[in-house]
């Protein structure tokens, strides 16, 4: 049976212009046959990568999406998130370097441990209410681990596919990853459906903890990327292992050789900023625990559709030039920013921190619930489209694994700088409206600053000289 992905690659290759034929062609290798051909297939490997994030960040997302980590008092979770993203911001700048020295599999495995500790800290708070400091410390440790995990994930996800498949592979990963949030949210919703308490029960935290521990083991089942042959017969660019000094210098060399990446920094900064308002200041503030659970479920479900829609149907439409796809993707995400925030503004102006209380919480049976839950669905669509488009843009700049690792480190570090600040603002009880307006302004500005990058830097084909640091 022929491989449909490989067949499409051959078709695309046959349609290249004579201008492309003048470029130096990469060495072509024969893909393995039988079970090795399946196990070593890039699609299976990116799927395993997705399941790592299903088990660990997926459960983290399910917990965060409940608002306050499923607790009544959201302060401990907000402060823990601020500590998490602060350490993430620092180590994110160097996690690409660590990834290039240790290799992505080892880096990925080290990155999973912090998620188990973080979830265990909320279980501790449920049994020992004065253990809030443990949550903050666990959040800081998770920031270090998450920087490692997401850098390894970003470099692998952008290196496995051919140029024509990058949007599809990002969509596959994002769909599997967000299934973790869906499954976790469904578990939390089902277990707490009849709960009258303002927080989730111990069983929810224990279930999440077991799932994250399974996720720690999955990187051991993955194949080293230097053994992977892409569907077009080319090998994944091997990770280089120079000295630590050289690796740290590569951070600055990357900026010098690819200065256009700076135009994406505002977009990177805003890419996790909106979670605080969505999770704590909208879902956590307005709804009962049952409503929060269902909102969380539809939020992560919508992300699956959003990532596939923009990744497969827009960014990987090979009958269109890559520049056209880049402009189409940018336009869709920019429009979604204003659709979501104009809609949300009409809700946000009706409540403040002083007016919300359990007595005014919206339940799934309330008349106003359907309109409010649709906003959560569109928030999920915006998030998945934003992240997919950002990764696709970085992937359009290079196919080199080490260079992509540095770019991914920049992405997650700046993303965490923004998140650390806004979670701290929520922890010190800044007015909801202030957080909302800053979210709207930053997301719009991020897309505007990214536009010159799309216009000047995205080409129809990545040139050879752009491949390495």
N, C-alpha and C positions, 0 to 999 in steps of 0.2 A: 504493500500500500504506500503510495507516495505521500510525502509530507506537504500539506497545503501551504504552510508558511514558507517552506523551501521553494516550492513551485512559484509562489508569488515573487520571491526574491529573484529567481531566474528570469521571470518575465520582466521585472523592473530593470535588471541588468541588461537585457537585450534591447531595451528601449532607450538606453543612454545615448547621448549625442556623440558625434565625432569629437567634440571638444573635450568630453570626459575621457575619451580613449587615449588622449595624449598624456593623461596623468599616470603616475607610476602605480601599477596594480599590485595589491597585496598578495602574498603567497597564499595559495588555496590548498586546503587539506581535506582529506576524505573523512567524513563523519563516521563514528563507530556504528556498528550494526548490532542488531539483537537488543538484549536488555541494557547493554551499555549505551546504545544509541538513545534509548528512552531515558535512562537514569542521568546521562550526561547532557541531555537536551537543555538548551537555555531556558525554554518555557518551564520545564520541571524545576530547574534550579531557582528561577525567579518566583515560582509558586512556593517552594520551600522557604524562601526568604519571606514571602508574604505570610506564611504560617508562623514564622518566628515572631513577626510583628502582630499577627492575630493573637497569639498567646500572651504577649507581654505588653507592648504599647496599646493593643486592642482592649485589654482589661483595664489598663490605666484610663483610657478614653471613656470606657463605660462607667467607671467610677467618677471621673471628673464631670462627665456630662450630667450626672444626677444633681450637680450643684453642691458645693461644699464637701465633696467626697462622700455624699450620702448622709452627712451629719446635719443636725439642726443648726448648729452654730458654724458658719462658714469661715470664721476668722482663722482657725488653725490651718485649714486647707489652703486659704489664700496666702498665708505666710509661708507655708511649706512650698507652694507653687512658686512664690517669689524667690525662695532659697534655691529651689530646683533650677529655675531658669537662670539665676545668677551664676551658679557653678557651671551650668551648661554653656552659658555665654563665654565664660573664660576658657574652658577646656575645648569648646567647639573650634576655636581658632587653631588648636594643636592636635585635635583628634584625627585630622587627615594625615598628619605626620605619623602619629602612633599607628594608624591603620596601615600605612605603607611599610612600616618596619615589622609589625607583628603579623600582617596579613589579615584579610577581611574576615575569615572564619573565626580566628581567635579573638579578634576585636569584637565581632558580633556576639560571641559567647560571653565575654566579659561584660558586655553591655546589658545583657539580660538580667543579671543578678539583682540590680537595684530595684527592678519592678516588684519582685517578690517581697523585698524588705519594705517597700513603700506601702504595699497593700497590707502587710502584717502590722504596720504601725496603726492603721485605722481599726483593725481588729483589737489592738491593744487599747485604743481610746474607747471602744465600745464596752470593754470590760473594766477599764481603769480610766475614768473621765479626766483625771488630772495628767494624763500622759501626752498632752498636746505638744510638749517640747520634742518628744520622740518623733512625732509626725514631721516637725520642721527639720530635724536632723536627717531623717530618712529621705526627705525631699531633697536636701543638699547632696546626699550620696547618690540619689537617683540622677541628679543633674550630671554628675561625672559619667555614670554608666550610660545614660541616654545619649550623651555626646558621642561616645564610642559606637553605640549601636546604630544611630542614625547616619553617622558618617560612613560606616561600613555598608549599611543598607543603600545609601545613595550612590556610592561608587559602584557597587555590584549591579544595581538596577539599571544604571545608565551605561554599563559596560557590556552586559550580556547581549543586548539586541544589536542588530544592524541599524544603520541610520534610518532606514525606512520603517523599522519596527519599534522605534523608541516610544512613541505615544501609546502603542498597543501594550508594550511590556509594562509601562508605568500604570496603565489602566488595569492590567491583570493584577499587578502587585497591590494597587490601591483598593481594588475590589475585595481581595482576600483579606488584606489588613483590616478593612472596615467591617468585614464580617465578624471580626473579634468584638468590635464595639456593638454590633447588632446582637450577637449571641449573649454577650455580657449584659447588655441592656434588657434583653428578653428575660434572662435569668433573674435579674434584679426586679423587674416589673412583676414577674410571676410570683416570686417569693414574698413580695411586699404588697400584693394587690389588696389584701384585706387588712393591712396594717393601719392603725390609727396613730402610730408614733410618727415623729418627724424625721426619723433616720432609718436606714436599712438595718436588718438584723445580722447577727453573727454569721449565719449560714451563707449569706451573700459574700462576705469577706473571705470565708474559708474556701468557698468554691472558686473565687477569683485567685486565691493564693495557690491552690493546686494547679490550676491552668497555667499560671506563670512559671511554676517550677517545671512543668513539662516543656515549656518554651525554651528553657535554659539548655535542654538537651538537643534540640533540633539542629543547631549549627554543626554538631558532630556528624550528622547525616549528609551534610552538603559536600559537594565536590570542590576542590581547589579551583579557582577561576582559570589558572594557567593550563588546566586540562580540558577546558571547554572550547569546543569548536562551534562557531555560530552557524546558523542555517545556510549562509551563503558560502561556507567553507573557510572563512577567515577565523583566526584565533583571537580570543580575548587578549587585549594587550596586557602583558604580565606586569605585576607589581614589582618595582625596583626596590632594592634594599641598600641604599647608600648609608653613610654615617648619619648620626643624629644631627650633627652640625649642618650637614647638607640638607637634611630634611626640613629643619627649621627655616633655613634660608629659602626653601622652595615656596613657603608662604608668601614671601615678598617678591620672589621671582614670578610667581603666578600673577600677581598684580601688575608687575612690569610688563610681562609678555601679553597679558590679556586685560588691559585696563578697562575695557568696556564692562567688565563684571561689576565695576563700581556703580554703574547706573541701575543695577538690580538690587543694590544694598537697601534702598528704602522699601522695595517690595519684600525683601527678605525680612526686614525689621517688622513689617506689619503682618506677616503671615501667620503668627499665633496670637496676635494682639486681640483679635476679636473674640477669642474663647472666653475671656473673663466676663464680658457683658453677656454673651449668649448663655453661658452655663450658670454663673452665680447671680448676675444682676437681672436676668430675665427668667430663665428656667427655675433657678433656686429661689428667686424672690417672689414669683407670682403663683406657683403651683403647689398642690399637695404632693406628698411623696409618690402617690400613685400617678398623678399627672406628670411629675418629673420623670418617672420611669418610662412612661409611654412616649413622652417628648424625646427622651434620650434614644429610644428604640427607632423612632422614625427619622431622627437626625442622622444616625449612622447608616440606616438603610438608604437614605437619599444620597449619601456620599458614594455608595457603590454605583448608582446610576449616573451621578454627575461625573465621576472619573472616567467611566466607560464612554459616556457620550462625547466628552471633549477629547479624550485620548484616541479613541478608535474612529469616531465619525467625523472629527475635525482635524486633529493634528496628524493623523496617519492616512489621510485621503490622498493616496499616491498619484491620482490623476491630476492633482493640483500641485503647483510648485510649492516648495517649502516656505518661501517668503509669503505666499498667499495664505497658507495655513497659519503662519505666525500672526499675521494681521487679523485673521478671523478669530483665532483663539483670544488674542488681546481684546478685541471688540466685545466678545461674549462676556469675558470676565469683568471688564470695565462696566458693562451694562448691568451685570448682576450686582455689583457693588452698590449701585444707586437704587436698583429695585428693592433690594433687601433693606437698606438703611432708610429710605423714604418710608417704606411700610413700617419699619420698626419705630421710627420717630413718633408716629401717631399713637403707638402703645406707650412708649417711654414717657411721654408728656403727661400721662394720666396717673403716675405713681412715683413715689420717692422712697428713700429708706425709712422715713418717719411714718409713712402711711401704710406700708405693707405689714401684714400680721397673719398668723394662721387663720384668723376669722375671715380674712378677705381672700384666702388662697383659692385659686381656680382648680376645680376637680375635673376629671374626664367627663362627668355627667353635667357640668355647667353649660349653660347656653352659649357662653362666650368662648368655650374651649376650641371648637373646630377652627375658627378664624386664627386663634393664637397658635395652634399646632401647625398650621400651614406655614407660618413664619419660620418655625423651627426647621421644616422641610427645606425651605429655600435657603436658610442659613447653612444647612448641610451641603446643599448643591454648590453654594458659593465656595465653601471651604475646599471641597474636593477639586473643583475646577481650578481654584487658585493654586493649590499645591501641585496638581498635575501640570499645569502650564509653566510653573516656575521650574520644575525638574526638566521639562521638555526644552525650555530655553537654555538651561545649562548644558544639556546633552547636545544641543545644536552647536555648542562652542568647541567641543572636543570629543574624541572617542578614547582618549588615553585614560586608563584607570587611575593612575597616580594623580594626574591633573584634576580629574573629576572628584577624587577624594578631597583635594584641597578646596575645590569649589563647594562641595557639599558641606565641608567644615565651616566655610564662611556663611553659607546659607543657614545652617542650624545655629551658629553662634549669634548672628545678628537677629535671627528669629527669636532667640532666647533673651537677648537684651531687651527687646520690646516687651516680651511676655513678663519678664522679671519686674519691669517698672509698673506695668498695669496691674499685675496681681498684688504688688505692694500697695498700690493706690486703693485697690479694693479692700486690702487688709486694714488700712487706716480709715476706712469708711468714707472715701471720697464720694460725693453725690453721684447717683446713677447717671444723671444726665451728662455730667462732665466726662465720665468714662465713655458713654455712648458717642458723644460728639467727637472726642479724640479718636475713637475707633473709626468713625466715618471719614474723618479728615485724613488719617494716616493711610487707610486702604485706598482711598481715591488718589492720594499723592504717590503711593507706591506704584500704581498702574501708570500714572502720568510720567514718572521718571523712567519707567521701563520702556516707554514707547520709543525713544531714540535708539535703545538697544535693539528693539525689534526692527526698526527701520534701517539702521546702518550696519548692524553686526550679523544678523541672521542672513545666511546665504543659502542658495539652493543645494549646496553640497559643502561639507566640511573639507577644507583644504589640508594637504599633508603637513604644511608647516605649522598648522594650528594644533597638531596632535599632542605635542609633548612640551614639558616645561623647559 
